[in-house]
Amino acid sequence: MTGANQGIGAATARALAARGVAVLCAYLRPPHGTGEGAAPDPYHAARSTDGEEVAAQIRRAGGRAEAVEADLGDPAVPERLFDLAEDRLGPVDILVNNASGWIQDTFTPDPADRFGRPLRPVTPKTWSRQFSVDAMAPALLIGELARRHRARGADWGRIVGLTSGGELGFPGEVSYGAAKAAQTDYTLSAAAELAGLGITANVVRPPVTDTGWVTDEVRRFVAASATHFHVADPAEVAKTIVFLASDEAALITGNVITLR
């Protein structure tokens, strides 16, 4: 489980553990704030939570969990995560690609989006961070799962990715949206290529989810929208992810499931 120290990732880790799944909580704490010298806003403060807190909560509840801080932008990390999971928890059957290297970049000259969040121009740095974490890492993690799955003759597996954006891309978060689109394509390819191994692969597109960034203005936007119906709690989104990782979801694969 990547990005498991807060928000949807932490909620999913706890929900999987409650169903008897041993969970490796991979996470990375970014610098506080939105820029040089900025005080941490609630969203960035939440992202800086130590993943060991989530793992400890799971263990106190009687589950099995380990936490590891690792930068998914490093292409060597996926293999190391699988080695660690196998060493401490056993073979990996479920992969949840939740982590994001989220950076809000844009093609416009606007200094902020409609909610007052600062925008920055697309640069090699913003592109590289987004694609290394949101696209490259999921691809390598899926590949590692498939390789080890074949090697041990396993016949059951689950892959769930998280995406955002829409038919017209993701204005205001253009590299984020593009990287998530790439991850979606990788996941759907995995559904087709790995079906013979008993692996299902699906993508969840959550609704607006309160992971620390939702303000009253965002709530008013959702209330007035014709396409956004709810501001969800992370635990609500986690229920769908956990279902897709279950035996009951054996016939659900190759889908982008939009939650509203």
Buried (B, 14 or more C-beta within 10 A) or exposed (E): BBBBBBBBBBBBBBBBBBEEBBBBBBBBBEEEBBEEEEEBBEBBBBBBBBBBEBBBBBEEEEBBBBBBEBBBBEEEBBBBBBEBBBEEBEBBBBBBBBBBBBBBBBEEEEEEBEEEBEBBEBEEEBBBBBBBBBBBBBBBBBBBBBEBBEEEEBEEBBBBBBBBBEEEEBEBBBBBBBBBBBBBEBBBBBBEEBEEBBBBBBBBBBBBBBBBBBEEEBEEBBEEEEEBEBBBEBBBBBEBBBBBBBEEBEEBBBBEBEBE
